[in-house]
Amino acid sequence: MNYRAFALTLWIAVVSGALYLYFFQRDALQRLVLEVADTPPFWAYALYLVLGCLRGFTLVPATYLVVMGMLVLPPIPLFALTIAGIIVSSAAVYYFAEAMKLDQFFERRYSSQVARLRRLLARRELPIVIAWSFFPVAPTDLICYVCGALRVDLKKCLLGITLGEGTICAIYIFLGTQALAWLR
């Protein structure tokens, strides 16, 4: 089996598993979260990090994971694990787009839009990635796919994602934790 087929199979398996758990095993998933909350912190941290690393393949926003994490993890470890998960997930999605040769697909289907996006990214790669990553409605993983497909420098892509997502996640985590403490 070639690398492209393996990557596609892995992606389909992760997305299918996540959708299955979410739609058909929601009670089991909720029980698991509650059980992990009662375990030693290492296991909660490990589970959160694994979910954070896999989350990008599902295109599920990090916000959902952050909110879940706020219920069971202290703010500073939560922030550090969130950023680590985002970096790993973003790099994986970037390389997945490259392995799947999405650039060729987009070039064939949307050549004029790709050319326009290439010109825009060539002039302002970092500000665009930061802004996209910070904007809560825009899926950050999509910019990772685009950067991977258009072969934007990985370090620049990850820096922009870390700055944008890091800022919005810090706001969610630290202001959210304060709001939760105030409500208690």
URMOTA-V726316 format. One record per residue. N is the residue number from 1. RES is the residue in one small letter. SS is DSSP state (2 for helix, 1 for strand, 0 for the rest). PHI is phi in radians with two decimals (* if undefined). Layout:
n->(N | N)
res->(RES | RES)
ss->(SS | SS)
phi->(PHI | PHI)
This chain:
n->(1 | 2 | 3 | 4 | 5 | 6 | 7 | 8 | 9 | 10 | 11 | 12 | 13 | 14 | 15 | 16 | 17 | 18 | 19 | 20 | 21 | 22 | 23 | 24 | 25 | 26 | 27 | 28 | 29 | 30 | 31 | 32 | 33 | 34 | 35 | 36 | 37 | 38 | 39 | 40 | 41 | 42 | 43 | 44 | 45 | 46 | 47 | 48 | 49 | 50 | 51 | 52 | 53 | 54 | 55 | 56 | 57 | 58 | 59 | 60 | 61 | 62 | 63 | 64 | 65 | 66 | 67 | 68 | 69 | 70 | 71 | 72 | 73 | 74 | 75 | 76 | 77 | 78 | 79 | 80 | 81 | 82 | 83 | 84 | 85 | 86 | 87 | 88 | 89 | 90 | 91 | 92 | 93 | 94 | 95 | 96 | 97 | 98 | 99 | 100 | 101 | 102 | 103 | 104 | 105 | 106 | 107 | 108 | 109 | 110 | 111 | 112 | 113 | 114 | 115 | 116 | 117 | 118 | 119 | 120 | 121 | 122 | 123 | 124 | 125 | 126 | 127 | 128 | 129 | 130 | 131 | 132 | 133 | 134 | 135 | 136 | 137 | 138 | 139 | 140 | 141 | 142 | 143 | 144 | 145 | 146 | 147 | 148 | 149 | 150 | 151 | 152 | 153 | 154 | 155 | 156 | 157 | 158 | 159 | 160 | 161 | 162 | 163 | 164 | 165 | 166 | 167 | 168 | 169 | 170 | 171 | 172 | 173 | 174 | 175 | 176 | 177 | 178 | 179 | 180 | 181 | 182 | 183 | 184)
res->(m | n | y | r | a | f | a | l | t | l | w | i | a | v | v | s | g | a | l | y | l | y | f | f | q | r | d | a | l | q | r | l | v | l | e | v | a | d | t | p | p | f | w | a | y | a | l | y | l | v | l | g | c | l | r | g | f | t | l | v | p | a | t | y | l | v | v | m | g | m | l | v | l | p | p | i | p | l | f | a | l | t | i | a | g | i | i | v | s | s | a | a | v | y | y | f | a | e | a | m | k | l | d | q | f | f | e | r | r | y | s | s | q | v | a | r | l | r | r | l | l | a | r | r | e | l | p | i | v | i | a | w | s | f | f | p | v | a | p | t | d | l | i | c | y | v | c | g | a | l | r | v | d | l | k | k | c | l | l | g | i | t | l | g | e | g | t | i | c | a | i | y | i | f | l | g | t | q | a | l | a | w | l | r)
ss->(0 | 0 | 2 | 2 | 2 | 2 | 2 | 2 | 2 | 2 | 2 | 2 | 2 | 2 | 2 | 2 | 2 | 2 | 2 | 2 | 2 | 2 | 2 | 2 | 0 | 2 | 2 | 2 | 2 | 2 | 2 | 2 | 2 | 2 | 2 | 2 | 2 | 0 | 0 | 0 | 2 | 2 | 2 | 2 | 2 | 2 | 2 | 2 | 2 | 2 | 2 | 2 | 2 | 2 | 2 | 2 | 2 | 2 | 0 | 0 | 0 | 2 | 2 | 2 | 2 | 2 | 2 | 2 | 2 | 2 | 0 | 0 | 0 | 0 | 2 | 2 | 2 | 2 | 2 | 2 | 2 | 2 | 2 | 2 | 2 | 2 | 2 | 2 | 2 | 2 | 2 | 2 | 2 | 2 | 2 | 2 | 2 | 2 | 2 | 0 | 0 | 2 | 2 | 2 | 2 | 2 | 2 | 2 | 2 | 0 | 2 | 2 | 2 | 2 | 2 | 2 | 2 | 2 | 2 | 2 | 2 | 2 | 2 | 2 | 2 | 2 | 2 | 2 | 2 | 2 | 2 | 2 | 2 | 2 | 0 | 0 | 0 | 0 | 0 | 2 | 2 | 2 | 2 | 2 | 2 | 2 | 2 | 2 | 2 | 0 | 0 | 0 | 0 | 2 | 2 | 2 | 2 | 2 | 2 | 2 | 2 | 2 | 2 | 2 | 2 | 2 | 2 | 2 | 2 | 2 | 2 | 2 | 2 | 2 | 2 | 2 | 2 | 2 | 2 | 2 | 2 | 2 | 2 | 0)
phi->(* | -1.41 | -1.06 | -1.11 | -1.15 | -1.11 | -1.08 | -1.13 | -1.10 | -1.09 | -1.09 | -1.08 | -1.12 | -1.14 | -1.12 | -1.08 | -1.09 | -1.13 | -1.14 | -1.06 | -1.06 | -1.16 | -1.54 | -2.00 | -2.26 | -1.06 | -1.09 | -1.13 | -1.14 | -1.13 | -1.09 | -1.07 | -1.07 | -1.15 | -1.15 | -1.12 | -1.10 | -1.63 | -1.60 | -0.99 | -0.95 | -0.95 | -1.22 | -1.13 | -1.10 | -1.10 | -1.09 | -1.08 | -1.14 | -1.06 | -1.09 | -1.12 | -1.27 | -1.52 | -0.94 | -1.06 | -1.21 | -1.64 | 1.06 | -1.41 | -1.05 | -1.11 | -0.98 | -1.09 | -1.17 | -1.08 | -1.08 | -1.08 | -1.13 | -1.07 | -1.35 | -2.23 | -2.09 | -1.18 | -1.04 | -1.18 | -1.08 | -1.06 | -1.10 | -1.07 | -1.20 | -1.11 | -1.12 | -1.05 | -1.10 | -1.13 | -1.13 | -1.10 | -1.08 | -1.12 | -1.12 | -1.12 | -1.15 | -1.00 | -1.21 | -1.10 | -1.08 | -1.19 | -1.13 | -1.44 | 0.97 | -1.14 | -1.05 | -1.16 | -1.07 | -1.16 | -1.08 | -1.20 | -1.46 | -2.31 | -1.04 | -1.22 | -1.16 | -1.14 | -1.07 | -1.10 | -1.14 | -1.04 | -1.09 | -1.13 | -1.18 | -1.11 | -1.45 | -2.47 | -0.94 | -1.08 | -1.06 | -1.18 | -1.13 | -1.08 | -1.07 | -1.06 | -1.21 | -1.36 | -1.19 | -1.08 | -1.45 | -1.44 | -1.23 | -1.05 | -1.09 | -1.14 | -1.17 | -1.15 | -1.06 | -1.10 | -1.09 | -1.17 | -1.18 | -1.62 | 1.00 | -1.18 | -0.96 | -1.04 | -1.08 | -1.17 | -1.08 | -1.18 | -1.10 | -1.08 | -1.17 | -1.10 | -1.18 | -1.19 | -1.16 | -1.06 | -1.16 | -1.18 | -1.20 | -1.08 | -1.08 | -1.01 | -1.22 | -1.34 | -1.27 | -1.12 | -1.12 | -1.11 | -1.14 | -1.10 | -1.13 | -1.18 | -1.28 | -1.31)
